[in-house]
Amino acid sequence: MSENREQKTKEEAIELRGVVTEEVRGAFRVKIDDMEHYVLCRLAGKMRKFRIRVVPGDRVAVEISPYDMDRGRIIYRER
C-alpha cells in the first residue's frame, strides 16, 4: 500500500526547467523559464549522493509540489 502512495506523490509533482540565479546557504534560487517566478530549491538525493555541483548560471530541471509552488528540488543539471 505504501508503494501506491509513493507513486501517486511522484506523479503529482510538476517538472519545470529554469536557471539558477543564486546560492542561499545550501539551497538555490531558480528562475523558472517563461515565467517571472522564483523557486527555492535543494538538491535531490541522487545529485547529493554523486556530488553533482550546481553553480549560478546553470540550467536545471526542477520538481515542484503542486501544494507549495515556492519550494522544490533540483533533479537534473543540463550540460
C-alpha positions in Angstrom: 0.0 0.0 0.0 2.9 2.4 0.7 4.2 1.8 -2.8 0.9 3.2 -4.3 1.2 6.2 -2.1 4.8 6.9 -3.2 4.0 6.5 -6.9 1.0 8.8 -6.6 3.1 11.5 -4.9 5.7 11.4 -7.7 3.0 11.6 -10.4 1.7 14.8 -8.8 5.0 16.6 -8.9 5.4 19.3 -11.6 8.6 19.3 -13.5 9.9 22.6 -14.9 13.1 24.0 -16.3 14.9 27.1 -15.1 18.2 28.8 -14.4 20.0 29.0 -11.1 20.3 32.7 -10.1 21.9 32.5 -6.7 23.1 30.1 -3.9 21.4 30.6 -0.5 23.0 28.6 2.4 22.8 25.1 0.9 19.8 25.9 -1.3 19.5 27.6 -4.7 17.1 30.2 -6.1 15.9 29.1 -9.5 14.1 31.4 -12.1 11.6 29.3 -14.0 11.7 29.7 -17.8 8.9 31.7 -19.4 7.7 33.0 -16.0 8.7 35.6 -13.6 8.6 33.0 -10.8 11.5 32.1 -8.5 11.6 28.8 -6.6 13.9 28.0 -3.6 15.4 24.5 -4.4 17.6 21.9 -2.7 19.5 19.2 -4.5 17.7 15.8 -5.0 19.2 12.8 -3.1 20.9 11.3 -6.2 22.6 14.6 -7.0 23.9 14.8 -3.4 25.0 11.2 -3.5 27.1 11.6 -6.6 28.2 15.1 -5.6 27.0 16.9 -8.7 27.9 20.5 -8.4 25.5 23.3 -9.3 26.6 26.9 -9.6 24.7 30.1 -10.5 24.0 30.3 -14.3 23.4 26.5 -14.7 20.3 25.3 -16.4 18.4 22.8 -14.3 15.2 20.7 -14.2 13.2 21.3 -11.0 10.5 19.2 -9.4 7.8 21.2 -7.6 4.9 20.1 -5.4 1.5 21.5 -6.5 0.8 22.3 -2.9 3.8 24.7 -2.4 4.9 26.4 -5.6 7.7 28.3 -3.8 9.9 25.3 -2.9 11.3 22.4 -5.0 14.2 20.1 -5.7 16.7 20.1 -8.4 16.6 16.8 -10.2 18.8 17.4 -13.2 21.6 19.8 -14.3 21.9 20.3 -18.0 25.4 20.3 -19.5 
